[in-house]
Amino acid sequence: MLLILLLVIAAVVILGGFMTAPRLSGRRRVSPFVGTKWAHRGLHDMTKGIPENSMAAFDAAVDAGYGIELDVHLTKDKQLVVFHDDTFERVCGKTGNVEETDYSEMKSYRLCGTEERIPLFSEVLRAVDGKVPLLIEVKLPNADTEICRYLVQELEHYKGRYMIQSFNCLVLRWLKKHRGEIPRGQLSSNLTESEKTPHYLLRFCVKYLLSNWICRPDFISYKWADRKNPGFWLNRVVFRAPTAAWTLHGERAVKEAGRKVDMMIFELN
C-alpha cells in the first residue's frame, strides 16, 4: 500500500513538473532583457495630463530610458491598436468592444479626457524606433489567433528588441509553432478570483501555470500581489525561468520585487 502511495505521489510530481515547465532555453533567450524596468502602459501620469497607452506616455518612457509595456488589440477592420481594456468605457467614455469597432471610428475617441488618441501599433513602432525594448501584451478575448499573424507582420522589419506576452496561452502556442525565435511570456495572476470568463478550468490552469506544456513560455510575468503560488515558485526557483512582476507602484515596490524577480513592470505611483 505504501509503495502504491509513493508511486502515485511520484507520478503526480512528474506530471506537475511536465505541465508547469517553461522552455528550458528561456533564460538564454530572455537574458538581454533581464534587469529591465518596464513602464506599464508607458510612463503615464495623469497629474501631467499623460494617459496610459498614449504616444505621450511612450515618448516619456523613451526619454527616461525605461522599457515600454503596452497592449495590442485587433480591430474589426484588422488594424492593430494600442489599448488595454476590451471596452472603451473607462478610458474613452464610449460604448462598444475594441474587436467589434473599426479604427476609423476610434480615431475620434480621446484618452482620459485629454487630446491624446488611441494609437496604431505601427505608429508606436516608428516613434520608439528601437530606442528602448518593448514588452507587447496580446489581447485575445476569444480563440481566434488571427491577431498573431498581423502582429508578426508589423514586427517583421522592426529593428528594436521586443518580447511578447499574453494571458491567453493560445497566443503563445501560435508563437511557439510559427515564430519560435520570439521570446514569449505567460502572464498570470490569481485568475480564479475573476469572473471575467466562464471557463473556470482554463483560468485555474493558467493561474497555476499548468498550461505551460501547451506553449512552453520563455518567461513568466506574474502579478506581484499573487506571487505566493506554487506554480510560480516552481518556475522561478526550480526551473529558473526568467520572471517579471506586475504591477509595481513606486520605487520601494520596484526595489523589493527586484530582489526576487528578473524584470519589473511598474507605474510611478
C-alpha positions as CSV (number, residue, x, y, z in Angstrom):
1,M,0.0,0.0,0.0
2,L,2.8,2.4,0.9
3,L,4.6,1.6,-2.4
4,I,1.4,2.4,-4.3
5,L,1.0,5.7,-2.5
6,L,4.6,6.6,-3.2
7,L,4.2,5.7,-6.9
8,V,1.1,7.9,-7.1
9,I,2.9,10.8,-5.4
10,A,5.9,10.4,-7.8
11,A,3.5,10.3,-10.8
12,V,1.8,13.5,-9.6
13,V,5.1,15.3,-9.1
14,I,6.4,14.2,-12.5
15,L,3.1,15.2,-14.3
16,G,3.0,18.5,-12.5
17,G,6.6,19.2,-13.4
18,F,5.9,18.4,-17.0
19,M,2.8,20.6,-17.2
20,T,4.4,23.6,-15.5
21,A,7.8,23.6,-17.0
22,P,8.9,26.5,-19.2
23,R,11.0,26.3,-22.3
24,L,14.4,25.3,-20.9
25,S,16.3,27.7,-23.2
26,G,14.2,30.6,-21.9
27,R,16.8,32.1,-19.7
28,R,19.2,32.4,-22.6
29,R,16.6,33.9,-24.9
30,V,15.4,36.5,-22.3
31,S,18.9,37.3,-20.9
32,P,19.1,40.6,-22.9
33,F,16.0,41.9,-21.0
34,V,17.0,40.8,-17.5
35,G,17.1,43.8,-15.2
36,T,14.7,45.9,-17.4
37,K,12.2,48.2,-15.7
38,W,9.1,48.3,-17.9
39,A,6.9,51.3,-17.8
40,H,3.4,49.9,-17.5
41,R,1.3,51.1,-20.5
42,G,4.1,53.7,-21.0
43,L,5.2,56.3,-18.4
44,H,1.8,57.7,-17.9
45,D,1.0,60.3,-15.3
46,M,-2.4,62.0,-15.3
47,T,-1.1,64.7,-13.0
48,K,0.8,65.8,-16.1
49,G,-2.0,65.0,-18.5
50,I,-0.3,61.9,-19.8
51,P,-2.8,59.0,-20.2
52,E,-1.9,55.3,-20.3
53,N,-1.0,53.7,-23.7
54,S,-0.7,57.1,-25.3
55,M,2.0,58.4,-27.6
56,A,2.9,60.9,-24.8
57,A,3.3,58.1,-22.4
58,F,5.6,56.2,-24.8
59,D,7.7,59.3,-25.5
60,A,8.1,59.9,-21.8
61,A,9.3,56.3,-21.3
62,V,11.8,56.7,-24.1
63,D,13.1,60.0,-22.6
64,A,13.5,58.3,-19.2
65,G,15.2,55.2,-20.7
66,Y,12.6,52.7,-19.5
67,G,11.4,49.7,-21.4
68,I,7.7,50.0,-22.5
69,E,5.0,47.6,-21.7
70,L,1.9,48.0,-23.9
71,D,-1.2,46.2,-25.1
72,V,-2.5,45.4,-28.6
73,H,-5.9,44.6,-29.9
74,L,-7.0,43.7,-33.5
75,T,-9.9,45.9,-34.6
76,K,-12.9,44.9,-36.7
77,D,-11.2,46.3,-39.8
78,K,-8.0,44.5,-39.0
79,Q,-5.9,47.3,-37.6
80,L,-3.6,46.7,-34.6
81,V,-4.3,49.4,-32.0
82,V,-2.6,50.0,-28.6
83,F,-5.2,49.9,-26.0
84,H,-5.7,47.9,-22.7
85,D,-9.4,47.3,-22.0
86,D,-11.7,45.2,-24.0
87,T,-14.2,48.1,-24.0
88,F,-13.9,51.9,-24.3
89,E,-16.0,53.0,-21.3
90,R,-13.2,53.5,-18.7
91,V,-10.7,55.3,-20.8
92,C,-12.7,56.9,-23.6
93,G,-16.2,57.2,-22.2
94,K,-17.6,55.4,-25.2
95,T,-19.5,52.2,-25.6
96,G,-18.5,49.1,-27.6
97,N,-15.8,46.5,-27.8
98,V,-12.4,47.1,-29.4
99,E,-12.6,43.9,-31.6
100,E,-16.1,44.9,-32.9
101,T,-15.2,48.5,-33.8
102,D,-13.5,49.9,-36.9
103,Y,-10.4,52.0,-36.3
104,S,-11.9,54.8,-38.5
105,E,-14.4,55.3,-35.7
106,M,-11.8,55.1,-32.9
107,K,-9.9,58.0,-34.4
108,S,-12.4,60.4,-32.9
109,Y,-12.0,58.9,-29.4
110,R,-9.8,60.6,-26.8
111,L,-7.9,59.1,-23.9
112,C,-9.0,60.1,-20.3
113,G,-10.3,63.5,-21.4
114,T,-7.1,64.6,-23.0
115,E,-6.3,65.3,-26.6
116,E,-4.4,62.0,-26.9
117,R,-6.0,59.4,-29.1
118,I,-5.8,55.6,-29.5
119,P,-2.5,55.0,-31.4
120,L,-1.9,52.4,-34.0
121,F,0.8,49.9,-33.2
122,S,2.7,50.9,-36.3
123,E,2.8,54.5,-35.0
124,V,4.3,53.3,-31.7
125,L,7.0,51.3,-33.5
126,R,8.0,54.3,-35.6
127,A,8.2,56.5,-32.6
128,V,10.1,54.1,-30.4
129,D,12.4,53.0,-33.2
130,G,14.4,50.6,-31.1
131,K,15.4,53.3,-28.5
132,V,14.1,51.1,-25.7
133,P,12.8,47.5,-25.6
134,L,9.1,46.6,-25.9
135,L,7.0,44.2,-23.9
136,I,4.0,43.6,-26.0
137,E,0.9,42.1,-24.4
138,V,-1.5,40.5,-26.9
139,K,-5.2,40.9,-26.0
140,L,-7.2,37.9,-27.2
141,P,-10.7,37.7,-25.8
142,N,-11.6,34.6,-27.8
143,A,-9.9,31.6,-29.5
144,D,-9.2,33.3,-32.9
145,T,-5.4,33.8,-33.1
146,E,-5.6,35.9,-36.2
147,I,-4.1,38.8,-34.3
148,C,-0.8,36.9,-34.0
149,R,-0.4,36.9,-37.8
150,Y,-1.0,40.6,-38.1
151,L,1.4,41.3,-35.1
152,V,4.4,39.4,-36.5
153,Q,3.8,41.1,-39.9
154,E,4.0,44.5,-38.2
155,L,7.2,43.4,-36.4
156,E,8.8,41.8,-39.5
157,H,11.1,44.8,-40.3
158,Y,11.3,46.3,-36.8
159,K,14.9,46.5,-35.7
160,G,14.4,47.1,-32.0
161,R,14.3,44.4,-29.2
162,Y,11.0,43.1,-28.0
163,M,9.2,40.3,-26.3
164,I,5.5,39.1,-26.5
165,Q,3.3,38.1,-23.6
166,S,-0.3,37.2,-23.1
167,F,-2.7,35.7,-20.6
168,N,-4.1,33.6,-23.4
169,C,-1.9,30.6,-23.9
170,L,-3.3,30.2,-27.5
171,V,-1.2,33.3,-28.4
172,L,1.9,31.7,-27.0
173,R,1.1,28.4,-28.6
174,W,0.8,30.1,-32.0
175,L,4.2,31.8,-31.5
176,K,5.7,28.5,-30.5
177,K,4.6,26.9,-33.7
178,H,5.2,29.8,-36.2
179,R,7.7,32.2,-34.6
180,G,9.7,30.2,-32.0
181,E,12.6,32.7,-32.1
182,I,10.4,35.4,-30.4
183,P,10.7,35.4,-26.6
184,R,7.2,34.6,-25.3
185,G,5.9,35.0,-21.8
186,Q,2.9,33.7,-19.9
187,L,1.0,36.3,-18.0
188,S,-0.8,35.2,-14.9
189,S,-2.3,36.1,-11.5
190,N,-5.0,34.7,-9.2
191,L,-7.4,34.3,-12.1
192,T,-9.9,32.1,-10.2
193,E,-11.0,35.1,-8.3
194,S,-12.2,36.7,-11.5
195,E,-15.5,36.0,-13.3
196,K,-14.3,37.7,-16.5
197,T,-14.6,34.4,-18.4
198,P,-16.9,31.4,-17.7
199,H,-14.0,29.0,-18.3
200,Y,-13.0,28.3,-14.7
201,L,-10.8,25.3,-15.6
202,L,-8.8,27.4,-18.1
203,R,-8.4,30.1,-15.5
204,F,-7.3,27.5,-12.9
205,C,-4.7,26.1,-15.2
206,V,-3.2,29.4,-16.2
207,K,-3.2,30.6,-12.6
208,Y,-1.1,27.6,-11.5
209,L,0.9,27.6,-14.8
210,L,-0.4,24.1,-15.6
211,S,-0.9,25.3,-19.2
212,N,2.8,25.8,-19.8
213,W,3.0,22.4,-21.5
214,I,0.9,23.8,-24.3
215,C,3.1,26.8,-25.1
216,R,6.4,26.4,-23.2
217,P,6.9,30.1,-22.3
218,D,10.4,31.6,-22.1
219,F,9.4,33.7,-19.1
220,I,6.6,34.1,-16.6
221,S,5.0,37.5,-15.9
222,Y,3.1,37.2,-12.6
223,K,1.1,39.6,-10.5
224,W,3.3,40.6,-7.6
225,A,0.4,40.6,-5.1
226,D,-0.4,37.0,-6.0
227,R,3.2,35.7,-6.1
228,K,2.6,33.1,-3.3
229,N,1.7,30.5,-5.9
230,P,3.3,27.0,-6.2
231,G,3.4,27.1,-10.0
232,F,5.1,30.5,-9.9
233,W,7.5,29.2,-7.3
234,L,8.4,26.1,-9.3
235,N,9.2,28.2,-12.4
236,R,11.2,30.9,-10.5
237,V,13.1,28.6,-8.1
238,V,13.2,25.1,-9.5
239,F,13.2,25.7,-13.3
240,R,15.0,29.0,-13.0
241,A,12.7,30.6,-15.6
242,P,13.1,34.4,-16.0
243,T,10.3,36.2,-14.2
244,A,8.6,39.6,-14.3
245,A,6.5,41.1,-11.6
246,W,3.5,43.4,-12.3
247,T,2.2,46.0,-11.5
248,L,4.6,47.6,-9.0
249,H,3.7,51.1,-7.7
250,G,6.6,53.3,-6.6
251,E,10.3,52.9,-6.3
252,R,10.1,51.0,-3.0
253,A,7.9,48.2,-4.5
254,V,10.3,48.0,-7.5
255,K,13.3,47.5,-5.2
256,E,11.5,44.9,-3.2
257,A,10.5,42.9,-6.2
258,G,13.9,43.3,-7.8
259,R,15.4,41.1,-5.1
260,K,13.2,38.2,-6.3
261,V,12.5,38.6,-10.0
262,D,14.4,39.5,-13.1
263,M,12.2,42.2,-14.6
264,M,9.8,44.8,-13.0
265,I,6.7,46.2,-14.6
266,F,5.9,49.5,-12.8
267,E,3.9,52.6,-12.5
268,L,5.1,55.9,-10.9
269,N,2.5,55.9,-8.2
